[in-house]
């Protein structure tokens, strides 16, 4: 399993010390654990940024851990008390809070602190003539692992478009394994929750043909199929960054399906801790922009609640009311 390398820790230390915001870190500070995702993903990076903000702007310490990459495992950690914070996608949070029987025996008492950015299911393919999702029939596809919300929703999406395990080879593997299989030519298409700033395509050798493919509502030819998909996964919406981002290169196509990515905690987190973490995040926008260049005061205000599928923690609500985000 992955642990955050030393250079990530040193980077956070260096950036905060250079910014003049470094505080004295006492060993007696309470320790929080953040569950994010495996390394080299925006989810893991968000956890790392949150870790740095907590360590150097609050009376708390935190550590970002990535060994539990499945969203349901992260939520279990919150419920069991082995983690204090988690970086979750909208569908994961929705299924857990509502106790969907495919994953949970009862609704899970998770709460949100704030949304951070839109989450996109991004596909990469070797297929040069891929004009519609149905063109994947008969090819080799990699999705996230069995019993993961991300993998299941994409499998459901494929089935609505006539693609199933009878006519197509579909592998359910971790994202890192899917990327390896794709790079080595063992699969033709990989599809994962990669967020909107994912850089996997830049790391693929230039001699390998590659195209990016995102879920769009117009992938469905029949509106009844689109309605059926959204009835199961109502956390999705269409998004464009054009009105909320200063970084034009980071704009999303207005036809792109997105869901929220948000920081979650248990309902048992005390109000003062939830308030302190939320306040620290929104008072360090410039630091966040170092890692997520398109993030700014406007995106922070827009995405803090955009389709976040679980109730906000009272401590977060208290802060949002103070700054005018909520009435």
N, C-alpha and C positions, 0 to 999 in steps of 0.2 A: 504494500500500500504506500501511497505517496505522503511524504511530509514536506512542508514548505522548505525549500533550500535556503541556506544561510544568506545567499545574496539578496533574497526578497526582504529579509529582516534588516539587513544592512542598508538596503535602499530606502526603506521607510525611515530608518534612523537618520540617514544622511539628509533626506529631503526636509524632514522636520527641523533638524538642527540648523540647516541653511536658511530655513524660513523664519527662524527666530521664535518659533512657537514651542520649543522644547521645554518640558517641565521636569521637575525632579521626580524620578520614578522610585517610589518606595516599595520595598519587597513586601510590605504588609498590605499593599493594595489588594482588594478582592479580584479574583481571576475569573474571566469569562471565556467560554469556548465557543468559537464560531465554526459551523459546518458549512462548507461552500460546495465545491465540486473538484474534480480532478484538475491538476495543474494545466496551465496554458489555455484556460477558458475564461471568458468574461465573468462567470460566476465565481471562480477562484480569485480572480483579480479584484472583484468587488469585495470579497471577504478580506483580502489583504489590505485594501484601502480602509475598510472599516476598522480593522485591527489597528492600523497606524493612528487613525483618528482617535480611537478610544484610548490608546496608550499615552498619547501626548497631549490630549485636551480634556481629560477627565481624571477623576480619582480612582479609575479602574485600570486593570490590565486585561489584555485579551490575547488569544492565540487562535490562528486560523488553521483548521485541520480539514484535510481533503479525503480521508480514507473512506468515508461513506458518500459515494457519488450519487446513488439512487435517491431521488427526492423523498420517497417514502421512508427510507432509512434515516434521513436527516430529521424528518418529522418525528419518528420514533425516538430519536435522541432527545428532542425537545421535551417530549412527553415523559421520558424516563429520567430526565434531569442530568443526562450526560453531556448535554449541550445547552447553551443559553440562547444562542442566536443561530439562524440558518438563512442562507440565500436560496429562495425558492422561486419556482415559476408559478404562474397563475393556475394552470391546470392541476399541479400537485397540491397547492393550497386548497383549491376548490373541492377536490375529491376528499381530502382529509377532513376539512371542516364539516362537510356534509355527510361524512361516514359512508362513502360509496362502498357497497358490499364486495366489489372486486378487490378492495385493498384493506378495508377496515371493518372491524366488528361493531364499531360505534363511532359517532362523530368525535373528532379530535379537537381539544380546546386550545387551538393555536390562535395567536393574535398577530397583527401586523404592526410594525413600527412605521415603515414608509416604503413606497415603491421607488425604484431607482432608475430603471430604464426599460424600454420595450424588449420583449423576448421574441425572437424569430426562429422558426423551424427552417433551417437552411439546408438545402441539399446540394451536393456536388456530384457531377456525373462525367463519365468518359463518353457518353453517347452524344454524338454531334448533331443528330437529327431528332432530338427530343423536343417535340412540339406540344405535347400534352401529356398529362400524367399517365394516361392509358398506354402510351408508347413504352412504358416500363414493363409491360407484360412479357414474360419470358426471359427477362434480364435478372441479374443478381443484385439484391438490395440489402443494405445493412441498416438496421434500426436499433434503438436502444434496447436494453436487456428485457427479458421476460418479467412481467409484473411491474414494469416501470410505466408511469403515466405517460411519459413522453413517447415511449415506444408503442404503447397501446393505442394512443390517439392517432398516431401516424398510420398504424396498421389498419385502424378503423377507416381512416381517410382513404387509404388504398383500396379497401374492400368496397367502399361506396363508388369507386371508380373502376370496379371490375377486376381488381388485382388481388389475388389470394395465394395461399401456399400451394394450391393445386396447379396453378399455371405459371408460378413465378418462384424463384428461389429467394426466400426472405430469411436473413440471419438476424438474430437478436443478440447483439454483443455490445460491450462498453464502447463509448465513443472513441477512446484511444485505440482499441482494437479495430473498430470500423475504419478509422483513418489509415491504419497500417494496411489493412486488406485492400483499401482503395488505392493507396500509393503503389502497392505491389501488383495491382491489376487483378486481384481475386474477386472483387465486386465491381459492378458498373455504376452503382449509385449509393451514396450514403446520405442519411437524413437524420439530423439531430437538432436539439435545441441549442443553437450556437450563438444566440443573441445577435445584435445588429453590428457589432464591431469585431466579428470573428476573423482571424487572419490565416486560417488553415490553407486557403487557396494560394496564399503567397509563399508557402513553404513547399508546395508541390514542384518537382523538377519541371523546367520549362518545356521539355520535350514530351510531357504527358498532356494530352488534350483534356481540358477541364472546363466545365460550365457550371455556373451557380444557378440553383433553382429554389425559389421560395414558394411557400403555399400562398395561393391567392384565391379569393372567393370566386373568381371567374374560371378557376380550374374545373369547377362543377358545371356541366352543361345543363343539368336539370336543377331548377331552383328548389325542388322538393328535397334533393339530396343535400343541398347547402343548408336548408332549414333543419334537416335531420341531424347534420353534424353539429350545428350550433345549439340544438336542443340538448345534446349530450355534453358539449364543451362550450357553455355560454360565456366563458371568460375571453373569448377571442373578439377582436375588433379590427377594423382596417385603420392603418396608421400612415401618416406622412410626417416626416421631421421638418418639413419646409417652414412651418409656422412657429416652431419651437426651438430650432437649432441654428446657431450661428455658423456651423460647419456644413457648408453646402455639400461637400463630398460625402458626408455621413447621412444624407437624406435617404429615407426609405421611399420606395415606390408607393404611391397612394393606394395601390391595389393590394398591398402586402398584408397578410394576416399577422397580427401581433397579439401577445398577451403580456401581462405584467411580470416583471421580476421584482421581488420585494424582500425586505428583511423581516423575518418572522421570529416570534418568541412564544413561550408558553403564556397562558393567561395568568400563571402564578408568578411571573416576574413582578417585582415590586414597582410601584409607580415611579418612584424617584429614579431608579435605574433606567427604566424605559424613557423617561423624560430626558435624562442626562445624555443618553446615547443619541436620541433623535436630535436634540439641540446641537450636539457636537457635529453631527453629520452636516446639517444645514448651515452651520457657521464655518464650514471649511470647504466651500465650493471650489476655491482656487486650487486647493490640494487635490480634490477629486479630478479636476480638469487635467492634471498632469497625466493621469492614467486613462481618463475617458474624455478626450478633447472636445467632444460635442456637448458635454454636460455643462450647464450654466444655470444662472438663477431662474431663467424662464423654464428650462426643462425640469428643474427641481420642483417648481411649483406645479407644473402640469402632471408630472408622473408620480407625485407622492401618493395619489389615490387612483390613478387611471386603471380601472378594472381590477383593483386589488380585491381578491375574492373572499377575504375574511375580515372580521371586525378589527378596528384599530384598538390598540392597547390604550387604556385611560391615560397613561403617562405621555404617549405620543399625541393624543387628542389635546391634552393640556398645552403642549408646546404649539401645536398648529393653531389653536385658538389665540395664543399669545401673539403670534406673528400674522394673524389674519387669514390663514389658509382655510380655517373653518369658523363658522359663526358660533 
